[in-house]
Amino acid sequence: MLPGFFDSMVSLIVRTSTDLPPDVRAAMKVAMAQEPAGTQSGQALSIIAQNIDLASDCEGAICQDTGMPTFEVSTPVGANQIVMKRQIREAVAEATKRGKLRSNSVDSITGENSGTNLGPGTPIIHFHQWENDDEIEVKLILKGGGCENMNAQYSLPAELPNLGRADRSLEGVRKCILHAVWNAQGKGCAPGAIGVSIGGDRTSGYVQAKEQLFRTLDDINPGPRLAELEASIMGEVNKLGIGAMGFGGRVSLIGCKIGVQNRLPASFFVSVAYDCWAFRRLGVVLDAKTGAITRWLYRDEMSPVVAMADQAGFTRTGREVVLRTPLTEEQVRSLKVGDVVLISGRAYTGRDAVHHHLMQHEPPVDLRGAVLYHCGPVVKKEGERWTVTAAGPTTSIREEPYQADVIKRYGVRAVVGKGGMGAKTLAALQEAGAVYLNAIGGAAQFYARTIKAVDGVSLMEFGTPEAMWHLAVEDFPAIVTMDSHGNSLHKDIEQESAKELAAIG
């Protein structure tokens, strides 16, 4: 009955959430070496490196969005998959209880969060049989919602912005991949990695694209034409100038993996699964009789983990602007794109449910002069006291339909998130005297350490990720990427990278 299977699954989930595999660490080291230290992308990568180390050291979630758990399980003939599925689900619930996974399973009809990461379709578990009678293999990928939203599927032939017609050929596939990475900009927490499927139907295409992310970043495709295409994409896409977090820079992608499957004559799909720099995937091989771990996949247990960063903490230049909440219009109007700010005082979290609520109801707190943080933290309650264990920013563009109204109606002075926002929000920032501040996506442990206390919580009926948390922050760093004078770094990078895309295409 595999007495060790449950414990093995808990160990796999916890380590996948908290400790990046060596191939991803190596790719991020290369990215760090290519970005000058004083640039915005260089600063972002420095914080990312520190966050990777912090998460590993404290066994905390690398990113607060611990994503949709997807398990690929290979079993001998005759193995009891019903028991395995039940114990995987129990292990997911246990890891959630321990604060290693954020409660991410939401009823699509009612909006209710299960609180356990269990529900219809959650987690995803795929079983495969193999002829190895002695071993069970379990691979796990945790892919967050921000990068999941940057997935793309193309039906060829198609007209693509800045690239023209993409035909039913490898050249057309190439254009689709370039467009997908360009379109993601910083919203998927660049530098990212992509899995690609050529062919199949709409469903099997996305499945194979995600499966490609189980390959190591340093492998070589066994198909010569696909190997050449993967190398070509890596050479070209990093010329776009998107950079870390979409701040502009030399590294926009750390991996491209492509698979192919047959298709119907009438269909030619190219499916792209975009993953963020917090590329969390690991695997284990288990004894088929006991369920105990015999070895780990993607890492060598005999090789020690090498630290990513040379020093801890945010390295100050002396040019940072220190802000204490509540903010005044005068303070905000003095800021400009490119300024690095350090925020202290009260900040409130607000994601999709909060923004939708504020369109119809008064806020539960006074938001005049406030900082509104697009964040769904991982929280832990001990007695009556809440603590935040992971707290990076979520993708802000989802709030574009609401943000302008919230800013103007309630007097919000600063919005913190990642990936930037659109024209409607930019106009509201200029009209009302507010700014958009870009925090570093995925840096959940780094930012958790700037949160000194949880002073309260509102709207808990939305579940912990969507509630409004009242946070006391100290020296919370972020970069002004949209100011009150009509300037947007995101718009500038998108336009400049579009020119490079057209030139490459």
Residue pairs with C-beta under 8 A, 6 or more apart in sequence:
1 80
1 83
2 80
2 83
2 84
2 87
2 286
2 289
2 290
2 291
3 290
3 291
4 286
4 287
4 290
4 291
4 292
4 293
5 83
5 84
5 87
5 286
5 291
6 87
6 90
6 91
6 291
8 138
8 284
8 286
8 291
8 292
8 293
9 87
9 88
9 91
9 92
9 138
10 91
10 94
10 95
11 284
11 293
12 91
12 138
12 140
12 282
12 283
12 284
12 293
13 69
13 91
13 92
13 95
13 100
13 101
13 140
14 59
14 95
14 98
14 100
15 282
16 140
16 141
16 142
16 280
16 281
16 282
17 61
17 62
17 66
17 95
17 100
17 101
17 142
17 280
18 55
18 56
18 59
18 60
18 61
18 62
18 100
19 55
19 56
19 59
19 62
19 282
19 305
20 28
20 52
20 55
20 56
20 62
20 278
20 279
20 280
21 279
21 281
21 282
21 298
21 299
22 298
22 299
22 300
22 303
22 305
23 216
23 217
23 218
23 298
24 217
24 254
24 277
24 279
25 52
25 305
25 306
25 308
26 217
26 218
27 193
27 217
27 218
27 254
27 255
28 45
28 48
28 49
28 52
28 191
28 254
28 277
28 308
29 308
30 251
30 254
31 45
31 191
31 244
31 251
31 254
32 42
32 45
32 46
32 49
32 308
34 250
34 251
35 41
35 42
35 45
35 243
35 244
35 249
35 250
35 251
36 42
37 43
37 46
38 317
39 243
39 247
39 248
39 249
40 243
40 244
40 245
40 247
40 248
40 249
40 338
40 479
41 243
41 244
41 245
41 247
41 248
41 249
41 250
41 251
42 244
42 249
43 340
43 479
44 244
44 245
44 247
44 440
45 244
46 309
46 315
47 314
47 440
47 443
47 446
47 477
48 244
48 277
48 308
48 440
48 442
48 443
49 308
49 309
50 308
50 309
50 311
50 312
50 313
50 443
50 446
51 62
51 392
51 440
51 442
51 443
51 444
51 445
51 446
52 62
52 308
52 309
53 307
53 308
53 309
53 312
54 60
54 312
54 445
54 446
54 449
55 61
55 62
55 444
55 445
56 305
58 445
59 100
60 389
60 390
60 444
60 445
60 448
61 99
61 100
61 101
61 102
61 378
61 389
61 390
61 444
61 445
62 278
62 280
62 390
62 442
62 444
62 445
63 144
63 189
63 276
63 278
63 280
63 390
63 392
63 441
63 442
63 443
63 444
64 102
64 375
64 376
64 377
64 378
64 390
64 391
64 392
64 444
65 102
65 104
65 144
65 145
65 146
65 376
65 392
65 394
66 100
66 101
66 102
66 104
66 142
66 144
66 280
66 378
67 104
67 141
67 142
67 143
67 144
67 145
67 148
67 280
68 104
68 122
68 123
68 124
68 142
68 143
68 145
68 148
69 92
69 101
69 117
69 122
69 123
69 124
69 140
69 141
69 142
70 123
70 124
70 125
70 126
70 140
70 141
70 142
70 143
70 210
71 88
71 123
71 124
71 125
71 126
71 138
71 139
71 140
72 126
72 128
72 138
72 139
72 140
72 211
72 214
73 81
73 84
73 88
73 125
73 126
73 127
73 128
73 136
73 137
73 138
73 139
74 127
74 128
74 129
74 130
74 132
74 136
74 137
74 138
75 81
75 84
75 127
75 128
75 129
75 130
75 136
75 288
76 129
76 130
76 131
76 132
76 133
76 134
76 135
76 136
76 288
77 129
77 131
77 133
79 129
79 136
79 288
81 127
84 127
84 136
85 125
85 127
88 123
88 125
89 118
89 123
92 101
92 116
92 117
92 118
92 123
93 116
93 117
93 118
95 101
95 117
96 102
96 103
96 115
96 116
96 117
97 116
99 378
99 379
99 380
99 389
101 117
101 142
101 378
102 376
102 377
102 378
102 390
102 464
102 465
103 113
103 114
103 115
103 116
103 117
103 463
103 464
103 465
104 113
104 117
104 122
104 145
104 465
105 113
105 114
105 116
105 117
105 118
105 119
105 122
106 112
106 113
106 114
106 119
106 463
107 113
107 114
107 119
111 353
111 462
112 463
113 462
113 463
113 464
113 465
113 466
114 122
115 463
115 464
117 123
130 137
132 288
133 288
134 287
134 288
135 285
135 286
135 287
135 288
135 294
136 285
136 286
136 287
136 288
136 291
137 283
137 284
137 285
137 286
137 297
138 283
138 284
138 286
139 214
139 281
139 282
139 283
139 297
140 281
140 282
140 283
141 210
141 213
141 214
141 275
141 280
141 281
142 280
142 281
143 210
143 213
143 273
143 275
143 280
144 189
144 276
144 278
144 442
145 394
145 395
146 187
146 188
146 189
146 276
146 394
146 395
146 418
146 419
146 441
147 184
147 188
147 189
147 192
147 274
147 275
147 276
148 274
149 187
149 188
149 395
149 398
150 180
150 183
150 184
150 187
150 188
150 192
150 274
151 206
151 209
151 271
151 272
151 273
151 274
152 176
152 179
152 180
152 183
152 271
152 272
152 274
153 202
153 205
153 206
153 269
153 270
153 271
153 272
154 160
154 166
154 176
154 179
154 180
154 269
154 270
154 271
154 272
155 267
155 268
155 269
156 166
156 167
156 168
156 172
156 173
156 176
156 268
156 269
156 270
157 165
157 166
157 167
157 168
157 172
157 268
158 165
158 166
158 172
158 176
159 165
159 166
160 166
160 175
160 176
160 179
161 179
161 498
162 179
162 182
162 498
162 501
162 502
162 505
163 175
163 178
163 179
163 501
163 502
163 505
164 175
164 505
165 172
166 172
166 173
166 175
166 176
166 179
168 268
170 225
170 229
172 270
173 196
173 198
173 229
173 258
173 270
174 229
174 232
174 233
175 505
176 270
176 272
177 194
177 196
177 233
177 237
177 256
177 258
177 270
177 272
178 233
178 236
178 237
178 240
178 501
178 504
178 505
179 501
180 194
180 272
180 274
181 192
181 194
181 237
181 240
181 242
181 252
181 253
181 274
182 240
182 242
182 497
182 498
182 501
184 190
184 192
184 274
185 242
185 246
185 419
185 420
185 490
185 493
185 494
185 497
186 242
186 244
186 245
186 246
186 247
186 418
186 419
186 420
186 438
186 441
186 490
186 493
187 246
187 395
187 397
187 418
187 419
187 420
188 274
188 275
188 276
188 395
188 419
189 245
189 276
189 277
189 278
189 418
189 441
189 442
190 242
190 243
190 244
190 245
190 246
190 252
190 253
190 276
190 277
191 243
191 244
191 251
191 252
191 253
191 254
191 277
192 252
192 253
192 254
192 274
192 275
192 276
192 277
192 279
193 213
193 217
193 253
193 254
193 255
193 256
193 257
193 274
193 275
193 279
194 253
194 255
194 256
194 257
194 272
194 273
194 274
194 275
195 208
195 209
195 210
195 211
195 212
195 213
195 215
195 257
195 258
195 259
195 272
195 273
195 275
196 209
196 212
196 256
196 257
196 258
196 259
196 270
196 271
196 272
196 273
197 204
197 205
197 206
197 207
197 208
197 209
197 212
197 258
197 259
197 260
197 261
197 269
197 270
197 271
198 258
198 259
198 260
198 261
198 269
198 270
199 205
199 260
199 261
199 262
199 263
199 268
199 269
200 207
200 208
200 261
200 262
200 263
200 269
200 271
201 263
201 264
201 267
201 269
202 269
202 271
204 261
205 261
205 269
205 270
205 271
206 271
206 273
208 259
208 261
208 271
209 259
209 271
209 272
209 273
210 273
211 259
212 257
212 258
212 259
212 273
213 257
213 273
213 275
213 279
213 281
214 281
214 283
215 257
216 298
217 254
217 255
217 279
219 257
220 227
221 227
221 230
221 257
221 258
223 260
226 258
226 259
226 260
229 258
230 256
230 257
230 258
233 253
233 256
234 253
234 255
234 256
236 504
237 252
237 253
237 256
238 250
238 251
238 252
238 253
239 500
239 504
240 252
240 497
240 500
240 501
240 504
241 248
241 249
241 250
241 252
241 493
241 496
241 497
241 500
242 248
242 249
242 252
242 493
242 497
243 249
243 250
243 251
243 252
243 493
244 251
244 277
245 418
245 419
245 438
245 440
245 441
246 419
246 420
246 490
246 493
247 438
247 479
247 481
247 489
247 493
248 489
248 493
248 496
254 277
254 279
255 279
263 269
276 441
276 442
277 442
278 442
281 298
282 296
282 297
282 298
282 299
283 296
283 297
283 298
284 293
284 295
284 296
284 297
285 293
285 294
285 295
285 296
285 297
286 292
286 293
286 294
287 294
295 301
314 446
314 475
314 477
317 340
319 340
320 340
320 341
320 342
320 477
321 335
321 339
321 340
321 341
321 342
322 341
322 342
322 344
323 331
323 341
323 342
323 343
323 344
323 345
323 414
324 343
324 344
324 345
325 343
325 344
325 345
325 346
325 347
325 369
325 370
325 371
326 345
326 346
326 368
326 369
326 370
326 413
327 369
327 370
327 371
327 413
327 414
328 369
328 413
329 413
329 433
331 413
332 413
332 414
332 433
332 434
332 435
332 484
333 433
333 484
333 485
335 341
335 435
335 480
335 483
335 484
336 480
336 483
336 485
336 487
337 480
337 481
337 482
337 483
337 487
337 488
337 489
338 479
338 480
338 489
339 479
339 480
340 477
340 478
340 479
340 480
341 437
341 477
341 478
341 479
341 480
342 475
342 476
342 477
343 371
343 414
343 416
343 437
343 473
343 475
343 476
343 477
343 478
344 473
344 474
344 475
344 476
345 371
345 472
345 473
346 370
346 371
346 455
346 470
346 471
346 472
346 473
347 370
347 371
347 372
347 373
347 416
347 471
347 473
347 476
348 365
348 367
348 370
348 371
348 372
348 373
348 468
348 469
348 470
348 471
349 372
349 373
349 374
349 375
349 376
349 377
349 467
349 468
349 469
349 471
350 358
350 372
350 373
350 374
350 406
350 468
351 374
351 375
351 376
351 394
351 398
351 399
351 465
351 466
352 398
352 399
352 466
353 459
353 462
353 463
353 466
354 459
354 462
354 466
354 467
354 468
355 399
355 402
355 403
355 406
356 402
357 459
357 462
358 402
358 406
358 409
358 410
359 402
359 405
359 406
363 410
363 468
364 458
364 459
364 468
365 458
365 468
365 470
367 406
367 410
367 411
367 412
368 410
368 411
369 411
369 413
370 410
370 411
370 412
370 413
370 414
371 412
371 413
371 414
371 415
371 416
372 406
372 412
372 414
372 415
372 416
373 393
373 416
373 417
373 439
373 471
374 393
374 394
374 395
374 396
374 399
374 415
374 416
374 417
374 418
375 391
375 392
375 393
375 394
375 416
375 417
375 469
376 394
376 464
376 465
376 466
377 388
377 389
377 390
377 391
377 444
377 448
377 464
377 465
377 469
378 388
378 389
378 390
378 391
378 444
379 386
379 387
379 388
379 389
379 454
379 464
379 469
380 386
380 387
380 389
381 387
385 454
386 454
386 457
386 469
387 454
388 448
388 451
388 454
388 469
388 471
389 448
390 444
390 445
390 448
391 444
391 447
391 448
391 451
391 471
392 418
392 439
392 440
392 441
392 442
392 443
392 444
392 446
392 447
393 416
393 417
393 418
393 438
393 439
393 440
393 441
393 447
394 417
394 418
395 417
395 418
395 419
395 441
396 403
396 415
396 417
396 418
396 419
396 420
396 421
396 436
397 419
397 420
397 421
397 422
399 417
399 421
400 421
400 422
400 424
400 425
403 415
403 421
403 424
403 425
403 428
404 424
404 425
404 427
404 428
405 428
406 412
407 415
407 425
407 428
407 429
407 432
407 434
408 428
408 431
408 432
411 432
412 434
413 433
413 434
413 435
414 434
414 435
414 436
414 437
415 421
415 425
415 434
415 435
415 436
415 437
416 436
416 437
416 438
416 439
416 476
416 478
417 436
417 437
417 438
417 439
418 438
418 439
418 440
418 441
419 438
419 441
419 490
420 436
420 438
420 481
420 482
420 488
420 489
420 490
420 491
421 436
421 482
421 490
425 436
425 482
426 436
426 482
426 486
426 488
426 491
427 486
428 434
429 435
429 436
429 482
429 483
429 484
430 484
430 485
430 486
432 484
433 484
434 484
435 480
435 482
435 483
435 484
436 480
436 481
436 482
436 483
436 488
437 478
437 479
437 480
437 481
438 478
438 479
438 480
438 481
438 489
439 447
439 476
439 477
439 478
440 446
440 447
447 476
450 473
450 474
450 475
450 476
450 477
451 471
451 472
451 473
451 476
452 472
452 473
452 474
453 471
453 472
454 469
454 470
454 471
454 472
455 470
455 471
455 472
456 469
456 470
457 467
457 468
457 469
457 470
458 467
458 468
458 470
459 466
459 467
459 468
460 467
481 488
481 489
481 490
482 488
482 489
482 490
